[in-house]
Amino acid sequence: MTGEFLHTVDTKGRLFIPAKLREELGFNFVLTKGLDNSLAIYPEDEWKKFSDKICSIPTKKSMVLRRFFMAPAQECSPDVQGRVLIPQTLREYAELDKNVIVIGMGNHIQIWDVDKWKAIVPSSEQVGDIMDEEGI
């Protein structure tokens, strides 16, 4: 899953998921908290892999991750117009008001407040430094 898509959250808390990403997500997917006050949407198979990894680590660490990612997780499917309802608690966590960006992250997508996204996007110099360090 790749790409950046600017959208808005409507007054009812619904967000249009771009058709390209909906095709890759499948009809049912999981919406939960992401890192850095973003939201994450996983296709069912990727959610299973992710949650299985969380459940396989030692209990104390696993419980922290379960509470963060699994407790707020919502199974979702888009309505006929391609929208998904984002629960109020998740909108508050990600500080989503109106303008958002939906981005492809390979095996999942992230949803960000546009201003937060602009503040954390790495510079090409930062990316180049990481690529050099990793031999890419």
C-alpha positions in Angstrom: 0.0 0.0 0.0 1.5 3.3 -1.1 0.5 6.9 -1.7 -0.7 10.0 0.1 -4.3 11.1 -0.1 -5.7 14.3 1.4 -9.3 13.9 2.8 -11.6 15.3 5.5 -13.4 13.7 8.4 -17.0 14.7 8.2 -19.1 16.0 11.1 -20.2 12.4 11.9 -16.6 11.2 12.2 -16.5 9.3 8.8 -13.5 9.2 6.6 -13.4 8.3 2.9 -10.8 5.6 2.3 -9.3 6.0 -1.2 -10.4 3.3 -3.7 -6.8 2.2 -4.4 -6.3 1.5 -0.7 -9.7 0.0 -0.1 -8.9 -2.6 -2.8 -5.7 -3.6 -1.0 -7.3 -3.5 2.5 -10.1 -5.8 1.5 -13.7 -5.5 2.7 -12.9 -6.0 6.4 -10.0 -4.4 8.2 -8.9 -3.3 11.6 -8.6 0.3 12.8 -6.5 1.1 15.9 -4.0 3.5 17.4 -0.7 4.1 15.6 2.5 5.6 16.9 3.1 9.3 17.2 -0.6 10.0 17.6 -1.6 8.6 14.2 -4.2 5.9 13.5 -3.4 2.6 11.7 -5.6 0.5 9.5 -4.5 -3.1 8.9 -5.9 -5.7 6.4 -7.2 -8.7 8.4 -4.2 -10.9 7.5 -1.7 -8.2 8.5 -3.5 -7.5 11.7 -3.3 -11.2 12.6 0.4 -11.2 12.0 0.9 -8.0 14.0 -1.3 -9.2 16.9 0.3 -12.6 16.9 3.7 -11.0 17.3 2.5 -8.9 20.2 1.0 -11.9 21.9 4.3 -13.9 21.5 6.5 -11.6 23.5 7.0 -11.7 27.3 3.8 -11.0 29.3 4.8 -7.7 30.9 5.8 -6.1 27.6 3.0 -7.8 25.7 0.4 -6.4 28.1 1.6 -2.8 27.4 1.3 -3.4 23.7 -2.0 -5.2 23.9 -3.5 -2.3 25.9 -2.2 0.2 23.4 -3.0 -1.5 20.1 -5.5 -4.2 20.8 -7.9 -2.6 23.3 -8.9 0.3 21.1 -8.9 -1.8 17.9 -12.1 -1.7 15.8 -13.1 -4.1 13.1 -14.4 -2.0 10.2 -15.7 -2.2 6.7 -16.5 0.7 4.4 -20.0 1.9 3.7 -21.3 1.9 0.1 -19.6 5.3 -0.4 -16.2 4.1 0.8 -16.3 5.7 4.2 -15.4 4.3 7.6 -16.5 5.6 10.9 -13.7 6.6 13.2 -14.8 6.3 16.8 -14.6 9.4 18.9 -11.9 8.0 21.2 -9.6 7.3 18.2 -10.3 10.7 16.7 -9.4 12.3 20.0 -6.2 10.2 20.3 -5.0 11.3 16.8 -6.4 14.8 17.2 -8.3 14.5 14.0 -10.6 17.4 13.4 -11.2 17.8 9.7 -8.2 17.8 7.4 -6.3 14.5 7.3 -3.9 12.6 5.2 -4.2 8.9 4.5 -0.8 7.3 3.7 0.2 3.9 2.5 2.9 2.2 4.6 3.4 -1.0 2.8 1.5 -3.5 4.8 -1.0 -1.0 6.4 -2.1 2.6 6.1 -1.8 5.5 8.5 -4.2 8.4 9.1 -2.7 11.7 10.3 -3.9 15.2 11.1 -2.4 17.1 8.1 -0.5 19.6 10.3 1.0 16.8 12.4 2.1 15.0 9.3 3.8 18.0 7.9 5.7 18.4 11.1 7.2 14.9 11.1 7.9 14.3 7.5 11.6 13.6 7.2 13.9 15.7 5.0 15.6 14.1 2.1 18.9 14.6 4.0 17.6 12.5 6.9 16.4 9.8 4.5 19.8 9.9 2.7 21.6 9.5 5.9 19.6 6.5 6.9 20.0 4.9 3.5 23.7 5.4 3.7 23.8 3.8 7.2 21.8 0.8 6.1 23.6 0.4 2.8 20.6 1.0 0.7 
